């Protein structure tokens, strides 16, 4: 239609509400396109009494008519871009670098379509109206779903995203309106069925056959799948075998591999080229002993599933604490579990607490890294209060902590209390415990009481260190020397 043609006339009938029984007349607006303008409609401003309370200046813009197909196409395109932005933001919040998050999003078209389908299900009435969703509405719908997926699949969320719908099922059930807006419990049931159902030829699934040959039994495989359903969909050739071959190359015994997979099945889903090998190279660069990889992975296979951002955050904190690069590698080689501790929730509060009692946090984290995974209020303070209640000064407790770093990891009821009570019966001065807090690390019934009985039976007196720290032969020689010297 050209501007010279007679414009159609559009009438809007605005009917006001009728509060408190008042009868109000409807207001009728007539809008027509101006002959002097090429706009598709005229902007009309008019004051309308609403609810007989106040007037509003309503600006009404009537767009040119669009076909339903074009509206749907425009909305879908917008939702795809919004879904990509939300997914990228979520991955970055989980510790992925921006470039890696963008690369994952760009090659995950199937998962993006899945997210868009979730929006269509959640806001079905809005789509029927042809209204575009706002960014907050999209985030409110998708973020809880992504959080639920992250909780279910852990560090293999990226694998799920990139290979959707394979980690769930080969059918796109997720795109149907019958699927709830959260991961269903049937995912586990389907995964279990996948590993327990024989093929058309009557054979066990390839994954099951391979794991049985590796040394697992059927129940162990089911336990893994119940814990981590996506494992049932991993390709033997593309995922499981390459990991097993790498572990064997690193010196891990074949008999230890089932235990590693049971501890951290997500390890099988980590990309060898994009994540696992680069992470190993980074850890070796900061001092992790390359020759000790078999021990490190066997102790704590989850180390290699953490994001680079999480690892770098922990390393930065250790550097800030005063630990040298060489010693950081030694700590992670000996105690890779340290990487599972949150800097904000565990490491920093623990370091600050140890400083507050006069202990050297940098030295402690090298000698007793396991102490930094403990809750300050629930575990560390009660130990300190135990000694304060027995008239040890805070300075003495700090010295004891520096000399015996694991003292705060010991049980009050099963260790400290019974050993302290026996210590009182030996009539040593309290300063002996300050000098040798390692006393609490020896077995009360296998070391302390037998040695004390042997010493008193010989009629001699040794300091705690001499009585407990030497070997049996050395202990006997010391006793003999003391006896002959009397």
N, C-alpha and C positions, 0 to 999 in steps of 0.2 A: 504494500500500500504506500502511495506517495503522500507527500505533505499536502497536496492540493485536493486530495479526495476528502469526501465528507467523513469526518471521524465518527466512529460508533459511540454511542452514549452508554455510560456505565453508571448504574445507580446502586448505592449502598444504603440499606435500611438499618439504622442503628436504633435498637429498642432499649431504652433505659430500664433499669431495674425498678422495683416498686417498694421501697422501704417503708415500713410502718403504715402500709395500706394506702399510700398516696398513689393516685392514678396520674401517670405522666405520659405525655404524647410521644410517639416515636419521632426520631429526627431522620430526615431523608437528605442525603447528599447526592448531588449529581456531578459527576466528573466527566469531562470530555477533553479530548486532545485539542490544544490550541492550534489554530490555523497558521500561526506565525512561528511555530516551533516544530522542529523535527523530532522532538521527544515523543516517546510512545505514550506518554500520559502527562497530565498536568498536576503539579504539586498543589494541593489544596490545604489550607490551614483554616480551621474554624473552631470556635469555642463550643463545646458540647457540655450541657449539664449532665453530670453522671451521679446517679443516686441522690440527686437533689442536694448534694453536699458542696461540691465545688466544680469549677470548670477547668478543662484542660485544653491546651492547644495541641491538637492531634495532627501530625504531619502524615499524610497518607500518600504512599507511592505505590502505584499499581503497575507492576512490571508487565512487559509484553508477554503474551502467552507462550509457554514452552511445552514441548511434547513430553509425556511421562518418561519416555525412553531417554531423552536428553537429560532430564532431571536426575534419573537414577544413575546415569553414566557419570555426571558431574559429582554427585554425592559419593559414589564409590571411589572415584579418583582421589577425592579429598580425604576420605577415610583411610585409604591405603597410605597416603603420605603421613597422616597423623599416627597411624599404627606403627609405621616405620620409626617415627620420631620417639614414640613412647618406648618401643623395644630397644632402640639405641640408648636412650636415657637409662633404662633399667639395667642393661648390660654394663654401662659405665658405672652405675651405682654398685654393681657387684664386683667391681675391681678391674674390668677390662679397659685397656687403653682405647681412646676415641677412634683411632684408625682401625683397630681390630674389631671394635663394635660395629663400625660402619661397614667393614668388609663382610661380617657375618650377616648383617641385615640385608645387604645387597644381594646375597646369594641364598636368601631364605624366602623366596616368593611364596612357596607353599604355606609356610607358617604365617606370613603376612595375610594371605587370603583367609587362613583359619581365624586370625584375630578379627578381621573385618566381619566374618560370619558371626563371631561372638557379639560384635556390636549390633548386628542386625537382629540377633535374638534378644539382646538386652533392651534394645530400643525399637522394637517392632512397630509400635504405634507412631513413633516419631518418623520412621521411614515411610509409613503409610501416608503421613501428612506431607512428605517431601521436604521436611525441615532438616537442615544440616546441623550435625551435632557440634557442640562447643568443645574446645580442647579440654576443659576440666571434666566434662561428661565422659569424654573418651578415656581420659586417665583414670577416672573413678571406676570405669568398667574394666579396663585392661590390667592395671597395676595389681589388684588383688589376685587376678587369675595368674599373672606371671609369678607372683610371690608363691602361690600354691604350687605351681609347676616347679619352681626352684626348690621348694621344701621337699617335694616328692623325688626329684631327680638329682638334687645336689649339684655337684660340680660338673655333671654331665648335661646340664641344661642346654649348653651350646650345641651338644650333639643332637639333642631333641629338636632344637630350633632348625638346625641346618638340614636335618634329614626327615623332617616332618613330611608325611605322617608315619614313616616307618617305625619310629620308636614306640608308637602306640598300636597301630594296626595298619594293614595294607589297604584298608577301606577308609574312605573319607567320611566316617561316621560323624566326625567332629563338625562337619559342615551342615548337618541336619539339625532341625530345630528341636529335636527330641533330646539332644545332648545337654545336660545341665551345664551351668556356667562355671563349674569347678571340675578338676580331675575326678573321675568317678572311681569307685572302689572296684568296678568291673575291669579296670586296667590291669589290676593284679591277677584277677581271675583269668583274663585273656592271656596274660603272660605265662601263667602257670599252665594253662591249656596248651599253649604253644610248645612248651618243652616236655609235656607228658603225652601228647597225641602223636601216634606213629604216623609215618608218611603213608602214601597210598600203597607203597610196596611193603608196608609192614615194618619198616626199619625205624629206629629212633631218629629224632632230629639230629642234624649234623652237629649242632652246638653241643648237645648232650653227649653224643659219641666222643667228641673231642675232649670234653671235660672229664668223662669217665676214664679215658686213656691217660689223662693227665694225673689221675689219682683221686678225683672226687667221687663221692657216691651220690645217688639220686636225691637223698634228703638234703645234702649240702647244696646241691644245685637249686633245689626248690627254695631253700632258705635265702639264698642270694637273690633269687627272682622276687620273692616276697618283699625283701628289703629294698630292692631296686629293680622294678619291673622292666625298665628299658633294656636291661642286660639280656633279656630273652630275645631281643631283636638284633643284637650285635652280630655282624658278619664274622664268621670264623676266619676267613682268609684275609679280610680287610682290617679287622680289629684285634681278635684274640691271638691269632698266631704271631703277628708282628710283635706284640707285647711280650709274649712268651719267649720268642727268639731273642729279644733285647735283654730280657732278664737273664737268660742263660749266658749271653755274651758278657754280662756284667759279673758273672760268677755266682748267681743265685742257683742253688741246687733245684733240680726238678721237683723234689719232694716238698720244697718250701713254697713253690709257686701257687698251689691251691690255697694255702693260708693267706698269701698276699691278695689273691683275688677275693677271698671271702671277707677280708678286712676292708678292702676298698675296691668293689667292683667297678666303680666309676673310672678307675685307672684305665680300664680297657677301652673306654670311650674317648680318652684324650687323644687329640691329633698328634701323631708322632713328630711331624715336621713343624707344625705351627706352635705347639705348646711343650710337649714332653722333652724333646731334645734341646730346644732353646733354654728351658728351665734348668736342665742338668748343666748346660754350659755356663749359665749364670752362676749357679751354686758352686761349681768348680772354681770359677773365677774369684769368688769371695772366700775360698779356702776349704770347701768341702773336699775331703780326701777322695780322689777318684778311685783309688784302690779299695775304698770301703763302701762303694755303692751297694753292694749286695747286702751288707749288714744294715745300712741306712734304710733301704727300701723294705727289707724284711721286718725291721722294727716299726717303721712308720710309713707305709706306702702312700698315705694321703699327702705326704710332702710334695709329691710331683703333681698333684691335682690342684694345688692352690694357684690363684692368679698371680701374675708377675707383680701386680700392684700390691697385693697383700704381703708378698715376700719382701719387696723393696721397703715397704712401710716398717716391717719388723727389723730389717737390717739397718735402716736409718735410725731407729730407736736405739739399737744396740751401740751404734756408733756414737750417738748423742750421749749414751750412758758412759762412754769412755772405753768400750771394748774395741780392741784393734781388729783390723780386717782378718788377720791370721787367726786370731782367737775366735772370731765369729764363726769361721769355717769349722774350727775344732768343736765349738759348742753344738753346731747343727749336725756334725758327724756323730757326736756322742749322744746327743739328745735332740733328735729331729722333731720330737713332740712340741718343742718350744714354739715352732712355727704355727701351731694350732691355737696358741694363746692370743687373745686380742690385746693390742697395744693399749687401747683406752680402758678396757675393762679389767685387764689382768696385769700386764707388764708395768705400765706406768704407776698405777696405784700401789703395786707391791714394792717397786723401787722407792717410791716416796715414803712408804711406811718403814722400810729398812733404814733409810736415811734418818728418819725421825728417832730411831732408837740407837743411832750411832754406828750402824753397820755399813759396810762398804758394798753398795748394790752392784757395782761393776764387777767386783771380785766374786760376790755371791752368785751372780748369774752364770759365771764360768764354772764355779765349783758345784753349785746346786741349782741348775736351771729349773728342775721340777718344782722348786719352792715358789716360782713365779706364776704358777698356774693355780695357786690357792687363793681363796677369798680372804681378804684382809679381815673383815669383821667376824666371819664364821670360823676361821682357822688360825690366822696369824696372831691376832690380838689375844685370844684365849691362852696361847702359849706364853706370851709375854706376861700376861696377868697372873699366870700360874707361878712364875718366878718372883714377880713383884710381891705376891701374897706371902712368899716365904723369905721376904726381906732381902732379896737381891736388888741392887740398884739398877737403874736403867742403863748406866754405863757398863756394869758387869754383864747385863743381858746382851748389850751390843758386842762386847768382847767375846762372849760365848757364841754368839751368832757368827761372828767373823771366823772363829776358830773351828766351828762345827756347823757348816752351812745348812745342813738338813735338819737341824734341831726343831725348826718350826714345822716340819713336815711329819713329825712323830705324833703318835696317838697319846693323848693325855691319860686316858683310862688304862690302856694296855701297855704303855711304855713309861712315860715320864713319872706318873704317880707311884707305881710299884717300885720302880728303880730308885726314886728319891727316898721313899720310905725305908728301903733297905740301906741306902747310903747313910741315913741317920743312925742306923744300928751299928755301922762300922766306926763311928766316932771320928771321922775325918773332919777337918775344918772346912767350912763352906768354900774357902778360896781354892780348895782342890778341884771342885767342880768348875770354877771359873777358869782355872788353868787347863783343865782337861775335861771339857764338856763331851768329848767323844765317849765318855763313860756311858752315856745314854744310847750309844750305838751298839753296845755289846749285849749278848743274850744274858738275861738275869740268871737263868737256870743252867745254861751250858758253859758260861764263862765266868760271870761275876761271882756267884756264890761258890762254885768249886775252887776258883783261884783264892778267894778270901779264906775259905776253910783250910786250904793247903798252907797258905801263908801263916795264919794264926796257929795252925798245928805245929809249925816249925819254930814258933816263938819269935818271929821277926816281923818287922813293919816296913812296907814298901809304899811309895807314893802311888797314886792311882795309875799314872802312866806306866810305871814299871810293872805293876801288878797285872795290867790288862793288855797292853799293846804288844808285848813281846811274844815270840813263839813258845811252845811248851818246853822245848829244850833250853832255850835261853832263860825262861822263867825258873826252871830247876837249877840252872847254874847260878843265877842270882841268889836264889834261896840258899844254896850250898855255901856260896861265898859269904853271905850274911851270917850264916850259922857259925862258920869257922872263924869269923872275925870277932865273935862275941867273947 
